[in-house]
């Protein structure tokens, strides 16, 4: 069995933090033992809990730890683990993917606040004349040799304050647009494509990430492989989520087969980008056997030119 001792401090009862953490551990399929529990005797006095997490594998343990960390659980009193960026624009393997919550990292026994906190970044640590500095860095700012936090140890996250039910943000909760008949539009487009190809002209396809989100990517992939598309214009999001789909089976962190958000799924697109950058690009990822399917794979294999903006 694999174990790790976590601690929770603060108003963990009235904020429901303790119950949330225990629910997460149960949902993650790991066991736990509450080793110590002290309840604050007044509204100003914080409570303290120490919980031993017991998991059947290292992978399941790390998944559970990463999840509870977002609710303020302190994983360990160890310093954060630092690894160098292997090349410009690439994070080290296993990099810590940031959220938009206030974050601290432990370096040589001291907790250092992470500057410019935002989602989907790495944490770069540098030494200055006055000590250490930790800052959020987007992928393209990484430079070979820069030290980044990897793993969950030595990272402390300040949990989001409790919200009332009416203030909860509903992802993709906008009004659905009025439905229009699609069959005739699709038929007309198909006829136009056939006529264009019959004349020996080229077909340019302009696409967006909704193709992947809605599960339509395999159909576009088949059109490319069978020669119906000659050029692809798209934003970076189409390529990113197509590659995420191939590598992780998700789009925006949601499993395409089940429609259920995956644990840490929000990190998948960033890890997919990092994988491709480490390979040298999309074509190189295909040639190295890292990217084995999808829209972008089809473009490379079929010789279809693409422009990503």
C-alpha positions in Angstrom: 0.0 0.0 0.0 1.0 3.6 -0.6 0.5 6.2 2.1 0.9 9.9 2.6 0.0 12.1 5.7 -2.0 15.3 4.9 -3.0 18.1 7.2 -5.8 20.6 7.2 -5.8 23.8 9.1 -8.3 26.7 9.5 -12.1 26.8 9.6 -12.3 23.4 8.1 -15.7 22.5 9.6 -17.9 25.5 8.9 -16.4 25.9 5.5 -17.1 22.1 4.8 -13.5 21.7 3.8 -13.0 18.6 5.9 -16.1 16.9 4.5 -15.2 17.8 1.0 -11.7 16.3 1.4 -13.1 13.1 2.9 -15.6 12.8 0.0 -12.8 13.3 -2.5 -10.8 10.5 -1.0 -13.7 8.1 -1.0 -14.6 9.0 -4.6 -10.9 8.5 -5.6 -11.0 4.9 -4.3 -8.5 5.4 -1.6 -8.8 4.7 2.2 -8.0 7.1 5.0 -7.4 7.2 8.8 -7.9 10.4 10.8 -4.8 10.4 13.0 -5.4 13.7 14.8 -8.4 16.1 15.0 -8.5 19.3 17.1 -11.6 21.5 16.9 -11.2 25.2 17.5 -13.1 26.3 20.6 -14.1 29.7 19.2 -14.9 31.3 15.8 -11.4 32.8 15.8 -9.5 29.6 16.7 -8.6 27.3 13.8 -9.2 23.6 13.7 -6.5 21.0 12.8 -6.8 17.6 11.2 -4.1 15.0 10.2 -5.3 12.4 7.8 -3.3 9.4 6.6 -4.2 8.6 3.0 -3.9 4.9 2.0 -3.9 4.0 -1.7 -3.5 0.7 -3.6 -1.0 2.4 -6.1 1.3 5.3 -6.4 -0.8 6.6 -9.3 -4.1 6.6 -7.4 -2.4 8.2 -4.4 -1.0 11.1 -6.4 -4.4 11.6 -8.1 -6.1 11.8 -4.7 -3.4 14.1 -3.3 -3.6 16.5 -6.2 -7.4 16.7 -5.8 -7.4 17.4 -2.1 -4.6 19.9 -2.4 -7.0 22.2 -4.2 -9.0 22.4 -1.0 -6.0 23.5 1.1 -4.6 20.1 2.2 -0.9 20.3 3.0 0.6 17.2 1.4 3.9 17.2 3.4 6.5 19.3 5.1 9.0 18.5 2.4 10.5 21.1 0.1 9.0 21.3 -3.4 10.8 19.1 -6.0 12.4 21.1 -8.7 13.4 19.9 -12.2 14.9 21.8 -15.1 13.0 22.5 -18.3 14.5 20.1 -21.0 14.3 22.8 -23.7 12.9 26.1 -24.5 9.1 26.2 -24.4 8.8 22.8 -22.6 8.0 22.0 -19.0 9.7 19.1 -17.3 7.7 15.8 -17.1 5.3 15.8 -14.2 5.3 19.6 -13.8 2.8 21.1 -11.3 -0.1 22.6 -13.3 -1.4 25.7 -11.5 -4.9 26.8 -10.7 -6.1 30.4 -10.1 -6.0 29.9 -6.3 -3.4 31.5 -4.1 -0.5 29.1 -4.0 2.8 28.8 -2.0 5.8 26.5 -2.5 8.2 25.3 0.1 11.9 26.0 -0.6 14.6 25.3 2.0 11.9 25.2 4.7 10.3 28.5 3.8 6.9 29.0 2.2 7.2 31.3 -0.8 4.1 32.9 -2.4 3.7 32.2 -6.1 3.6 35.5 -8.1 1.2 36.3 -10.9 -1.0 33.2 -10.1 -3.2 32.0 -13.0 -4.4 28.7 -14.4 -2.6 26.4 -16.8 1.0 27.5 -16.0 4.1 26.1 -14.4 5.8 27.4 -11.3 9.3 28.6 -12.0 11.7 29.0 -9.0 14.7 31.3 -9.2 17.3 32.4 -6.7 17.7 36.1 -6.0 19.9 38.2 -3.8 17.2 38.2 -1.1 16.2 34.5 -1.3 14.0 32.6 -3.7 11.2 33.7 -6.0 8.4 31.6 -7.4 6.2 32.7 -10.3 3.6 31.5 -12.7 5.1 31.0 -16.1 3.2 30.1 -19.3 4.6 27.3 -21.5 6.2 29.5 -24.1 8.1 31.4 -21.4 10.0 28.3 -20.2 13.7 28.3 -21.1 16.0 25.3 -21.0 17.5 24.9 -17.6 14.8 26.9 -15.7 13.8 25.1 -12.5 10.1 24.2 -12.3 8.0 22.6 -9.5 7.1 19.0 -10.2 4.7 16.7 -8.3 2.5 17.8 -5.4 5.0 17.8 -2.4 5.9 21.2 -1.0 2.9 23.0 -2.6 0.2 24.7 -0.5 -3.0 26.0 -2.0 -5.4 28.4 -0.3 -8.9 27.0 -0.9 -11.7 29.0 -2.4 -14.1 30.5 0.1 -17.4 28.8 0.5 -20.0 30.1 -2.0 -23.7 30.3 -1.9 -25.5 28.0 -4.3 -26.8 30.8 -6.5 -23.3 32.1 -7.1 -21.8 28.8 -8.4 -20.5 29.2 -12.0 -22.0 26.7 -14.4 -19.6 25.7 -17.1 -20.9 26.2 -20.6 -24.2 27.3 -19.1 -25.3 29.8 -21.8 -28.6 29.7 -23.5 -28.9 27.2 -26.4 -29.4 28.9 -29.7 -32.5 28.3 -31.8 -32.3 25.1 -33.7 -32.3 25.3 -37.5 -32.8 22.4 -39.9 -29.3 21.0 -40.6 -30.0 18.2 -43.0 -30.5 20.4 -46.1 -27.5 22.6 -45.2 -25.2 19.5 -44.9 -26.5 18.1 -48.2 -25.8 21.4 -49.9 -22.3 21.6 -48.6 -21.7 18.0 -49.6 -22.8 18.7 -53.2 -20.6 21.8 -53.3 -17.6 19.8 -52.1 -18.2 17.0 -54.7 -18.6 19.6 -57.5 -15.4 21.4 -56.4 -13.4 18.2 -56.5 -15.0 17.2 -59.8 -13.6 20.4 -61.3 -10.1 19.6 -60.0 -10.2 22.5 -57.5 -9.2 22.4 -53.8 -11.4 22.3 -50.7 -10.5 24.5 -47.8 -12.0 23.5 -44.4 -12.2 26.1 -41.6 -12.9 24.4 -38.3 -13.0 25.1 -34.6 -12.8 23.2 -31.3 -16.5 22.5 -31.2 -15.8 19.7 -33.7 -13.9 17.9 -31.0 -16.1 18.8 -28.1 -19.2 17.4 -29.8 -17.6 14.2 -30.8 -17.4 15.0 -34.6 -13.6 14.8 -34.9 -13.6 11.2 -36.3 -15.8 12.3 -39.2 -13.5 15.2 -40.1 -10.5 12.9 -39.8 -12.1 10.5 -42.2 -12.8 13.3 -44.7 -9.2 14.2 -44.6 -7.9 10.7 -45.0 -10.2 10.0 -47.9 -9.1 13.1 -49.8 -12.1 15.3 -49.5 -10.2 18.1 -47.7 -7.1 19.7 -49.2 -6.3 22.5 -46.7 -7.3 23.0 -43.0 -7.6 26.5 -41.4 -8.2 26.4 -37.7 -7.3 28.1 -34.4 -4.8 26.5 -32.0 -7.8 25.2 -29.9 -8.8 22.7 -32.6 -5.4 21.1 -32.7 -5.0 21.2 -28.9 -8.2 19.5 -28.1 -7.9 17.0 -31.0 -4.5 16.0 -29.6 -5.9 15.9 -26.1 -8.6 13.6 -27.4 -6.1 11.2 -28.8 -3.7 11.2 -25.9 -6.2 11.3 -23.0 -9.6 10.5 -24.5 -11.0 13.8 -23.3 -11.9 17.3 -24.6 -11.8 20.2 -22.1 -11.2 17.4 -19.5 -14.5 15.7 -20.2 -14.4 12.0 -21.3 -15.9 11.9 -24.8 -17.2 8.4 -24.3 -19.1 9.0 -21.1 -19.5 12.8 -20.9 -18.1 12.8 -17.4 -15.4 15.2 -16.3 -12.2 13.3 -15.4 -10.1 14.0 -12.3 -7.4 16.5 -13.3 -9.0 16.6 -16.7 -8.6 20.4 -16.8 -4.8 19.8 -17.0 -5.0 17.5 -20.1 -4.9 20.2 -22.8 -1.8 21.8 -21.2 0.0 18.4 -20.8 -0.9 17.6 -24.4 0.7 20.9 -25.6 3.8 20.1 -23.5 4.1 16.7 -25.1 3.9 18.0 -28.6 6.4 20.8 -27.9 8.8 18.3 -26.3 8.6 16.2 -29.5 9.4 19.3 -31.7 6.0 19.8 -33.2 2.9 18.0 -34.5 4.7 16.4 -37.5 7.6 15.2 -35.3 5.1 13.8 -32.8 3.5 11.8 -35.6 6.8 10.6 -37.0 8.0 9.5 -33.5 4.8 7.6 -32.9 3.7 9.8 -30.1 0.6 11.0 -31.9 -1.1 8.0 -33.5 -4.5 9.3 -34.6 -6.8 12.3 -34.8 -7.4 15.2 -37.2 -3.8 16.6 -37.0 -2.4 13.1 -37.5 -4.6 12.6 -40.6 -3.3 16.0 -42.0 0.3 14.9 -41.6 -0.2 11.4 -43.0 -2.4 12.6 -45.9 -0.2 15.5 -46.8 -2.9 18.0 -46.1 -1.6 21.5 -45.4 -2.9 23.2 -42.3 -2.6 26.7 -40.8 -3.2 27.2 -37.1 -3.7 30.7 -35.7 
